[in-house]
C-alpha cells in the first residue's frame, strides 16, 4: 500500500532521499521492506500508510517509543521524540530521561569546574553516583588510569543484572 512521508525537519535524509517537511506519497514499490522499517523507526519522519485516500499513521508502540527515549543521548533527541507524543507513559519516560541527562550535564559541568579532584576523591564520589550518564560525564576528559578504573568499576555495578 502507498505510504506518505513527512519530515519534521525539511530535507532530512534517510534511505537515500531528502525528505520534505511537506508530505509526499510514494508507491508501495518504492521502498524495500527493510527500508520501510528504517523509515518507520526514524523519529524525524512521520510515515503514514495511505489506503483508499485515508491516512493511517504508523508510530511505534509505547514500549518501543520508551526504549527509544531511554536510548536518547541528548536533550535535542528527546525534544524530537516528544514532538506530537500524547501517551502519558511515553511522556513520563521523556521527563525521567530529561532529568537524567540534565543531571549528567550538571555533573560534567561540576567536574570541569573542579578538575583538581584527586583520584581518591573521585573514587569516593563515584560510589554515590546512581546513573551511568553521570558516570559518563565524570569520565569525559579524565585521563588518569586509576580514576577511570574506579569509574568503570561503578559503571559495571550500575549495569549489572539485578537478581
VENHUZI-V972968 format. One record per residue. N is the residue number from 1. PSI is psi in degrees with one decimal (none if undefined). OMEGA is omega in degrees with one decimal (none if undefined). Layout:
[[N	PSI	OMEGA] [N	PSI	OMEGA]]
This chain:
[[1	144.4	-178.9] [2	152.9	176.9] [3	152.2	177.1] [4	134.0	-179.7] [5	134.2	176.8] [6	128.5	179.6] [7	144.6	176.1] [8	-21.3	175.5] [9	124.9	-176.7] [10	138.3	178.7] [11	23.2	175.5] [12	128.1	-174.8] [13	134.7	173.0] [14	136.7	179.4] [15	39.0	174.8] [16	12.6	-178.2] [17	136.7	171.9] [18	103.3	-176.0] [19	145.1	-176.1] [20	157.5	173.0] [21	-14.1	173.8] [22	135.9	-178.3] [23	138.4	177.6] [24	136.8	-179.7] [25	133.9	178.5] [26	145.5	177.6] [27	157.4	-176.2] [28	-11.5	178.3] [29	-2.4	-175.4] [30	-40.6	-174.3] [31	144.4	174.1] [32	169.9	178.8] [33	-42.6	-179.3] [34	-44.5	178.7] [35	-40.1	179.3] [36	-40.8	177.1] [37	-41.3	179.0] [38	-46.3	-179.3] [39	-43.0	-178.8] [40	-28.6	-179.5] [41	-13.5	-176.3] [42	117.7	-178.5] [43	-16.1	-179.9] [44	-3.7	-179.3] [45	146.1	172.4] [46	111.0	-177.1] [47	126.4	179.0] [48	142.9	173.6] [49	136.7	180.0] [50	115.8	-177.2] [51	114.8	178.2] [52	36.1	179.3] [53	-1.0	-179.6] [54	127.7	179.6] [55	142.8	174.9] [56	103.3	-176.6] [57	133.6	175.3] [58	123.4	175.1] [59	156.2	-177.9] [60	150.2	175.2] [61	159.6	-175.7] [62	-46.5	180.0] [63	-37.2	177.6] [64	-41.7	178.5] [65	-41.5	179.2] [66	-39.0	177.4] [67	-39.9	177.1] [68	-40.5	178.9] [69	-46.8	-177.9] [70	-25.4	179.0] [71	-8.6	-178.1] [72	142.1	-177.5] [73	-2.7	-179.0] [74	160.1	176.6] [75	-37.3	179.0] [76	-41.6	177.7] [77	-40.7	177.6] [78	-40.9	179.1] [79	-40.6	178.5] [80	-44.3	179.8] [81	-28.6	-177.9] [82	-20.4	-177.5] [83	118.1	176.8] [84	4.6	-178.4] [85	123.9	-177.0] [86	-0.1	-179.4] [87	127.7	-175.9] [88	-44.3	-177.3] [89	-37.6	179.2] [90	-40.9	177.5] [91	-39.4	177.7] [92	-40.4	178.4] [93	-38.1	178.4] [94	-45.0	179.2] [95	-44.0	-179.4] [96	-46.6	-179.4] [97	-36.9	176.7] [98	-43.1	176.9] [99	-42.6	179.5] [100	-44.8	-179.6] [101	-38.5	177.5] [102	-40.9	178.0] [103	-40.6	178.7] [104	-40.5	178.6] [105	-40.1	177.6] [106	-40.1	178.6] [107	-40.6	179.0] [108	-42.6	178.7] [109	-40.9	178.9] [110	-42.8	-179.7] [111	-36.2	179.5] [112	-30.3	179.0] [113	-28.8	-178.0] [114	67.5	-175.8] [115	-1.6	-176.1] [116	14.6	177.8] [117	137.4	176.7] [118	163.7	177.8] [119	-39.5	178.9] [120	-44.9	179.3] [121	-38.7	178.3] [122	-43.7	179.0] [123	-39.5	178.5] [124	-40.8	-177.1] [125	-40.0	-177.3] [126	-23.7	179.0] [127	-24.7	-177.4] [128	-9.7	-177.2] [129	136.5	-174.6] [130	-8.8	-178.9] [131	149.3	178.0] [132	-33.5	-179.8] [133	-42.6	178.6] [134	-39.3	177.6] [135	-42.3	178.3] [136	-41.9	178.8] [137	-39.9	-179.7] [138	-37.0	-177.9] [139	-25.0	-177.9] [140	122.3	178.6] [141	-8.6	179.9] [142	130.7	-177.7] [143	-14.4	-176.7] [144	124.8	-175.4] [145	-44.5	-177.7] [146	-41.3	178.6] [147	-43.4	179.1] [148	-35.6	177.2] [149	-41.2	178.8] [150	-41.3	179.1] [151	-43.9	-179.2] [152	-37.6	178.1] [153	-44.8	179.5] [154	-37.3	178.4] [155	-41.7	178.2] [156	-38.5	178.2] [157	-41.7	-177.4] [158	-30.1	-175.6] [159	-3.5	178.8] [160	141.7	178.3] [161	136.2	178.9] [162	136.9	-177.8] [163	none	none]]
